[in-house]
């Protein structure tokens, strides 16, 4: 079968130290400190075999994530931009949906309570948590000590077929009432990125009280998804900070009441203007530029009247951000880090939101075939006019 594979050279930077969970020459939790000269290729691989708890899934749709883009993108010294868990070579792709074609004898379907059957539409978590380390046992699967990630350290779904343990699968049958035919899979491929946004603003940042305001910095897929979630959760005003007009319009379509172009206006000043000097209860940093964004958020909090604001950090970036402790002390503000999407009932809640009218498919601005994925990953390194490019079978 055809697969989109990312290769890179293991070339640790001088200050890199092999961590306790790293594997020399193969796997690291600090990708941007190690992997150099990333390159993409369409290659042939064998159809994966399945174990007793696995399902073999025929991939119907798989979105290109910013992580895919940054893994394949090199800085001035040739190192990959992506700072997290990586093991190369690997088949990319983790935002996917497909249909079960074969199920192991112990592949359990959470929807029916019985073994998976061929024909079930499914999507999958990207975080392969172990369930028995301390973070998992304490209810924090996104912080699993033995974490593996599909499309990062385990072969992913930019392929014709993918094998996944049933514990990470979620049925998309509920979407059949809202979407017809293969549109179920197109919508289903957006469950994973939408769940990342849900985990950040609802689970990690504590959600929002209806009537409070929310500000989203960054109109990429995660930011756009956060706009929809915050509006559905009852935010009075959802403000999106985004310079690209295509993404700004998508934000408006998915629920943004106001869009601020940071290339034209000072975001903090405009946030206070639009909220009558109050500011917001929740801020999301979804740009990957925390060194530039956090000072802007701090200005909005400092000069605003709202007490107890929370900032959620979700975009991955190997950058240090300056913090003004006075803002957090005087204004009782907090920062919440967010990684992943697993646990807490996030996936089924996102699927139910989609099934009951939260349509995320407008964020898909282009559909491509599998052989065209590499060139579109490269395209997204510079082209911000597209929001989500999705590979469809």
C-alpha positions in Angstrom: 0.0 0.0 0.0 1.1 3.6 -0.5 2.1 5.7 2.5 3.5 9.2 3.1 6.8 8.7 5.1 8.9 11.3 6.8 12.7 10.6 7.0 15.2 12.7 9.0 18.8 12.3 10.2 19.6 11.8 13.9 22.0 14.6 14.5 21.8 15.8 18.1 22.7 19.4 18.9 25.8 19.8 21.1 23.7 20.6 24.3 21.3 17.6 23.8 21.3 15.0 26.4 19.6 11.6 25.8 16.5 11.4 28.1 15.4 8.4 30.1 12.6 7.7 27.6 14.7 8.4 24.5 16.1 5.7 22.2 19.5 6.6 20.7 19.2 7.0 17.0 15.5 6.3 16.9 13.1 8.2 19.3 13.2 11.4 21.2 10.8 13.6 23.2 12.7 16.7 21.9 12.5 16.4 18.2 13.8 19.9 17.3 16.9 19.2 19.3 17.8 16.1 17.3 16.3 15.5 13.9 17.9 17.2 10.9 17.2 17.4 7.2 13.6 16.1 7.2 12.3 14.9 3.8 9.0 13.4 2.6 8.4 10.5 0.3 5.5 8.4 -0.9 6.6 4.8 -0.3 5.2 1.3 -0.5 4.6 -0.6 2.8 2.8 -3.9 3.6 -0.7 -3.7 4.9 -0.4 -3.8 8.7 -1.3 -7.0 10.6 -3.6 -6.8 13.6 -3.5 -8.2 17.1 -6.4 -9.5 19.2 -7.5 -6.0 20.5 -6.8 -4.2 17.2 -8.9 -3.1 14.2 -7.7 -2.8 10.7 -9.1 0.4 9.3 -9.4 1.5 5.7 -8.6 5.2 5.8 -11.2 7.4 4.2 -10.1 10.9 5.2 -7.0 12.3 7.0 -6.2 15.9 7.6 -2.8 17.6 7.4 -2.0 18.9 10.9 0.3 21.8 11.8 2.5 19.2 13.5 2.9 17.4 10.1 3.9 20.7 8.6 6.4 21.5 11.3 7.9 18.0 11.4 8.7 18.3 7.7 9.9 21.9 8.0 13.6 22.7 8.7 15.0 25.8 10.5 18.1 27.7 9.3 20.4 24.9 10.6 18.3 22.1 9.1 16.6 20.9 12.2 12.9 20.1 12.3 10.6 22.7 13.8 8.6 20.2 15.7 9.8 20.0 19.4 8.0 16.9 20.6 7.9 13.1 20.5 9.2 11.8 17.2 10.7 8.6 15.8 11.7 8.6 12.2 11.2 7.2 9.6 7.4 7.2 10.2 4.2 7.3 8.2 2.6 10.6 9.0 -1.1 11.3 9.6 -3.2 11.3 12.8 -6.3 13.3 12.1 -8.2 10.5 10.4 -11.5 8.6 10.0 -12.2 5.4 8.2 -14.1 2.1 8.2 -13.3 -1.1 10.1 -12.5 -3.9 7.7 -11.2 -6.4 10.2 -11.4 -6.7 14.0 -9.5 -8.8 16.5 -11.3 -11.2 18.7 -11.0 -8.8 21.7 -11.5 -5.5 19.8 -14.2 -3.8 22.0 -16.6 -1.3 20.6 -17.5 1.3 23.2 -20.7 2.2 21.3 -22.3 -1.3 21.2 -20.4 -3.0 24.1 -19.6 -5.9 21.8 -16.8 -6.7 19.3 -16.2 -4.3 16.4 -17.9 -5.4 13.2 -16.7 -4.7 9.7 -18.3 -1.5 8.3 -18.2 0.5 11.5 -17.2 4.2 10.9 -14.5 5.2 13.3 -12.0 7.9 14.3 -9.0 7.5 16.6 -7.2 9.2 19.4 -3.7 10.2 18.5 -2.3 9.7 22.0 -1.5 6.0 22.6 -1.6 6.0 26.4 -0.5 2.9 28.3 -3.1 2.9 31.1 -0.8 1.6 33.8 1.8 4.3 34.5 1.1 6.7 37.3 -0.2 9.6 35.2 -2.6 7.3 33.4 -3.7 5.7 36.7 -4.3 9.1 38.1 -6.5 10.0 35.2 -4.0 12.0 33.1 -3.6 9.9 29.9 -2.2 12.9 27.9 0.8 12.9 30.2 1.4 9.1 29.9 5.0 8.2 30.8 5.1 5.5 28.0 3.2 7.6 25.5 3.4 6.7 21.8 1.7 8.9 19.1 0.3 7.7 15.8 1.9 9.6 13.0 4.8 10.7 15.2 6.4 7.6 16.7 4.0 5.0 15.3 3.0 4.6 11.7 0.0 6.8 10.9 -2.9 7.2 8.5 -1.5 8.9 5.4 -1.8 5.4 4.1 -4.5 3.1 2.6 -4.9 1.1 5.8 -3.9 1.6 9.5 -4.0 -0.8 12.5 -5.2 0.7 15.8 -5.9 -0.8 19.2 -9.6 -0.6 19.8 -9.1 1.2 23.1 -8.2 4.4 21.1 -11.1 4.1 18.6 -14.5 5.9 18.8 -17.5 5.1 16.6 -18.8 7.8 14.2 -22.2 6.1 13.8 -23.8 9.1 15.6 -22.7 11.4 12.7 -24.8 9.5 10.2 -27.8 11.7 11.1 -26.0 14.9 10.3 -23.8 13.8 7.3 -24.4 11.7 4.3 -22.2 9.1 2.6 -18.4 9.7 2.9 -19.0 13.1 4.4 -19.2 11.2 7.7 -15.5 10.4 7.3 -14.6 13.9 6.3 -16.3 15.3 9.4 -14.9 12.4 11.4 -11.4 13.4 10.5 -11.9 16.7 12.3 -12.8 15.1 15.6 -9.1 14.8 16.7 -8.1 18.4 16.1 -11.4 19.6 17.6 -10.8 17.5 20.6 -7.4 19.1 21.1 -9.1 22.5 21.3 -11.8 21.1 23.6 -9.2 19.7 25.9 -7.4 23.0 26.0 -10.3 25.4 26.6 -12.8 23.1 28.5 -10.7 20.5 30.4 -7.4 22.3 31.0 -8.6 25.9 31.2 -11.8 25.0 33.0 -14.4 25.9 30.4 -16.4 29.1 30.6 -19.5 30.4 32.3 -22.2 31.4 29.9 -21.9 35.2 29.5 -18.2 35.4 29.9 -15.9 36.4 27.0 -13.2 34.3 25.3 -10.3 35.4 23.1 -8.6 33.0 20.7 -5.1 34.0 19.3 -4.6 32.1 16.0 -7.0 31.1 13.3 -5.5 27.8 12.4 -7.6 24.6 12.8 -7.2 24.4 16.6 -8.0 28.1 17.1 -11.0 27.9 14.7 -12.2 24.8 16.6 -11.8 26.6 19.9 -14.0 29.5 18.5 -16.8 27.0 17.8 -16.5 25.3 21.2 -16.4 28.5 23.2 -19.5 29.9 21.4 -21.3 26.6 21.9 -20.3 26.7 25.6 -22.1 30.0 26.0 -19.5 32.7 25.6 -21.0 36.2 25.2 -18.3 37.4 22.9 -15.7 35.2 21.1 -12.9 37.3 19.8 -10.5 35.8 17.2 -7.1 37.4 16.7 -6.0 36.5 13.1 -4.4 38.5 10.3 -5.2 36.2 7.3 -8.5 37.1 5.8 -9.5 33.6 4.7 -9.0 32.2 8.2 -10.7 35.3 9.7 -13.8 34.6 7.6 -13.8 30.9 8.7 -13.6 32.1 12.3 -16.7 34.3 11.7 -18.5 31.3 10.1 -17.8 29.1 13.0 -18.9 31.6 15.7 -16.4 34.4 16.1 -18.3 37.6 17.0 -15.3 39.8 16.4 -12.0 39.4 14.5 -9.0 41.5 15.2 -6.2 41.8 12.6 -3.0 42.2 14.7 -1.1 43.6 11.7 -3.5 46.6 11.8 -4.6 47.0 15.4 -3.2 46.4 18.9 -5.1 43.3 20.0 -5.1 44.1 23.7 -6.5 47.6 23.1 -9.2 46.3 20.8 -10.1 43.4 23.2 -10.8 46.0 25.9 -12.6 48.3 23.5 -14.9 45.5 22.3 -15.6 44.3 25.9 -16.2 47.7 27.5 -13.0 47.5 29.4 -13.7 44.1 30.9 -11.5 41.8 28.9 -12.0 38.0 28.8 -12.3 35.0 31.2 -10.4 32.7 28.8 -7.5 33.3 26.4 -6.1 30.6 24.1 -2.6 30.8 22.6 -2.9 28.8 19.4 -0.3 30.5 17.2 3.0 28.8 18.3 4.4 32.3 19.0 4.1 32.5 22.8 7.0 34.9 23.1 4.9 37.5 21.2 1.4 36.5 22.2 1.7 36.2 26.0 2.8 39.8 26.5 -0.3 40.9 24.4 -2.6 38.7 26.6 -1.0 40.1 29.7 -1.8 43.6 28.6 -5.4 42.7 28.1 -5.6 41.1 31.5 -3.7 43.9 33.3 -5.7 46.8 31.9 -9.0 44.8 32.0 -11.5 44.6 34.8 -11.9 40.8 34.8 -10.3 39.0 37.7 -9.2 35.4 37.5 -8.6 35.0 33.7 -7.0 31.8 32.5 -4.6 31.5 29.6 -4.5 28.1 27.8 -1.3 27.2 25.9 -1.9 24.6 23.2 0.4 25.4 20.2 3.7 23.5 20.4 6.8 25.8 20.2 10.4 25.4 21.4 10.4 29.0 22.6 10.7 30.7 26.0 8.0 33.4 26.7 8.5 36.3 29.1 6.1 36.4 32.0 5.2 39.4 34.1 4.5 37.9 37.6 2.6 41.0 38.7 -0.1 40.3 36.2 -0.8 36.8 37.6 -0.5 37.9 41.2 -2.5 41.1 41.1 -5.2 39.9 38.7 -5.4 36.3 40.1 -4.6 35.0 36.6 -3.4 31.6 35.7 -1.7 29.7 32.8 -2.8 26.2 31.9 -0.7 24.0 29.6 -2.7 21.7 27.3 -1.4 18.6 25.5 -3.5 16.1 23.5 -7.1 15.2 23.8 -7.5 11.9 25.5 -9.6 11.1 28.5 -12.4 13.0 30.3 -15.0 11.9 27.7 -13.6 14.5 25.3 -13.9 12.5 22.0 -17.6 11.3 22.5 -18.6 14.8 23.6 -17.0 16.4 20.5 -18.7 13.7 18.3 -22.1 14.5 20.0 -21.5 18.2 19.4 -20.9 17.6 15.7 -23.9 15.3 15.5 -26.1 18.0 17.0 -25.1 20.9 14.7 -21.5 22.0 15.4 -20.3 21.6 11.8 -16.5 21.8 11.6 -16.2 20.9 7.9 -16.1 24.6 6.7 -12.5 24.7 8.0 -11.5 22.2 5.2 -10.3 24.5 2.4 -8.9 21.9 0.1 -9.2 18.1 -0.6 -6.3 16.2 -2.1 -5.4 12.6 -3.0 -2.7 10.6 -1.1 0.1 11.1 -3.6 -0.4 14.9 -3.3 0.0 15.0 0.5 3.8 15.8 0.5 3.6 18.8 -1.7 0.6 20.1 0.3 2.5 19.7 3.6 5.2 21.8 2.1 2.7 24.3 0.8 1.3 24.8 4.3 4.7 25.9 5.5 4.2 29.2 3.8 0.6 29.4 2.6 -1.8 30.6 5.4 -4.7 31.0 3.0 -5.7 27.4 3.6 -6.9 26.3 7.0 -7.2 22.5 6.7 -6.1 20.4 3.8 -7.6 16.9 3.9 -6.6 13.8 2.1 -9.6 11.8 0.9 -9.7 8.3 -0.5 
